[in-house]
Amino acid sequence: MSQVQQVKEATNIVDVIGSRVTLQRSGANFKGLCPFHSERGPSFFVSETMQRYKCFGCGKSGDVLTFLEEYEGMTFREALESLAEAAGITLVATTSNSQEDEERTKLLEILDLARAYYNYLLTEHDVGAQAREYLKKRGVKNESIKQFQLGVSLSAWDGLVKYLHFKKKYPKELIVKAGLASKSENGRVYDKFRSRVMFPLKNHRGQVVGFSGRIYGATKDEKDAPKYMNTPETLLYHKSQLLFGLYENLTTIRKERKVVVVEGEFDVISSVEAHMNTVVAIKGSALTADHVKILTRSVDQIILSLDADDAGIAATRKAIDVVAANQSSREVPLTLSVLRIPNGKDPDEFSKNDPKAWRELVKKPITAYEFLIAAACEKYNPASPDGKLQIMSELNPVLAKIDHAVQYEYYTKALAERLGVTVQSVQNDIKNYQLRDGMKPSKTTVSSDAEKQLPQQQSTPPSRQQSLESYLFFIAFNAKPKERAQWLTELSAELLVTPGSTQFVEVFKNSGAEFGAAGKQLPEDLQETVFELATNPQYYASLETLNLEQEWKNTLKDWKAEQSKQAGQRIEKELEELDKIAQKTPEQEARLAELLQQLVLLKRK
C-alpha cells in the first residue's frame, strides 16, 4: 500500500471537512452548505463510506486531499503531510518530492523560528523593554502580544542571521530567500529588520510566511527609515494574498459571514481588544482579486474601512470591480460596503477611544456606491454647474458598470437628488459616457426589444432513458448489499448509457460489501460517478420515505418499456429508409424481413 493510500485510510473525511464546514447527517451521508460557493440551501454532500465529497451546485468534488488543496490552498505535498501528522504517520522522503516542496518546508521552518526568536526578545529579554513600553503606550495588551505573537528585532546588523545560521544551522542563502535578510554587494548577509516591532504575517492556515516591522525607536540610523517595512515577495509571501488577522479571526468571520477590511496591523489588534473579531488588514491600500477569492469562501459581506482620501476612494472603486468579478458562482450575492469613521479617525484610534461606538458603527455600513457618491459631493460643490459636471465625470465610470436595473435606478435617483436635477438627466449623462467610452450597454440600458433578441443559452436536458437509468442506480446504491446485487443483475449491460456503467455494475453485482467498501474497488473517476448517482439531490431528499423495492420494480418496468420504444423507433426509421429503395438487393430484402419480425415481437411485448 502506498503512503498516500495509507494516509487516506487513516483519515476520516467527515472529521476533516466537518472541522471547517457545518455538516449534518443525511441518511448514510452528510450534507451542508458548500464552502466553495455561497448558497442558501445545502447541496454539498460528504460520504463517510466512500470518503468523497461532491457539491451539486458548483461541481467541486474529490477526496480529502483534494479538499485541502481546494479549500486551504495547500499543495498536494502539504495536504499529505498535514494529514499524515494528524494521523501519526511518518512519511518516507521520496524522489517525487519536488525541490520547491523541500525548499518551501525549510522556509516555513526558518520563518517560524524567526517568529519565536522575535517574540522571545520582546516578552522575555531586556532588549525588548523599549518596544514593550512603546506597545504599552499604544494600548496594546499582553493578551494581544500573545495572541498575535508580536516580537521585536534587534538593532544589531546580524542578530537574527547569527541565530538562524550559526545556532540553527540554516544556510544564509535560505535566510535571504525567506525575506529575513539581505545580501550586500560584497557578499555580507545582514538582517532586513532592525529595531522594529515585528508582526508575523500568517496565511489562513496559521503558517508564518512573512513579517511586517514597525519602527518604534528614534536613533540616528532609524530616523530616515520607512515607518513600516514588509517582507519582499518570496516563494511563500505574496502581498496581494495576505490578510493580517484572518487566521486569528477566521472562526468569527465564518460565523458572522462578514469581514471588515482595514489598512494596518494596529487597526486589527485594537478592534480585537474592542471585541470586534471580524477585522483583517490588507498589506497595501487595495483589496485585490486574491483577497476576495480567499474571503469569498467565508463571507457574504466585505466592509471596507480605508482612508477617506483619494487613495481610499480609488481603492473602493477598484474593489467594486474586483467583487463584481466574483459574483458569477454565488447564489448569495457578495456585497461591498464602506465604513465612514467620524472626524477622519482611523480604526485603531476610534476603537480605543470608544469601543462600543466602533462595534455599533460596524453594524451600520453604507454601500460602496453611497460612499463614492458622498465623497464626490464633498469634494466638489453639487450646487454649482461646474461642481455638477465634475461630480458626474467622477461617478460616470462607476455607475455605468451597474448591471442590476433596481440598483441602477436607486443610485441614479440618489445622485439626482444630491445634484438637484432629474433622474433622466443623470441616466442620459451615464449613457452618453458609455457611448463615448465604447462600453457595451449594461443590462440596465438595453431596451426590452433588444433583450428579446439576445441568444438564450439552454442546457440539453437528459433523455427519459437517462433519467430512468439514473434513478435505478440511485435506488440500487441506497439499497442493502444483497438487494443491490440482485437488482443490478436485472439490467442488460449492453443497453446502459451511463458512462462507465458496465464496469461499476459488474463490481457491485459481485460484491456483498456495503456501498462505500464496494465503491473503493473502482478507479477514482468511477468512484466519483457512483457517488454522484447515490447522492443525486433530485431524489435524495425523499429517500427516507421511499419503498426502494417497489420503486425499483416500477422504474425497471418503465426503463424496459423505454428501451423497447427506442428500439421500435430505430427499427421504424430503418424501415422507412429501406422502403424508399425501389429495386432492393437480396440482402436488403432479407434485412427488411428481419426488421419486420423484430417489430412484431416488440409490439407483442
Order of alpha helices (4+ residues) and beta strands (2+ residues): alpha-alpha-beta-beta-beta-beta-beta-alpha-alpha-alpha-alpha-alpha-beta-alpha-alpha-beta-beta-beta-beta-beta-beta-alpha-beta-alpha-beta-alpha-beta-alpha-beta-alpha-alpha-beta-alpha-alpha-alpha-alpha-alpha-alpha-alpha-alpha-alpha-alpha-alpha-alpha-alpha
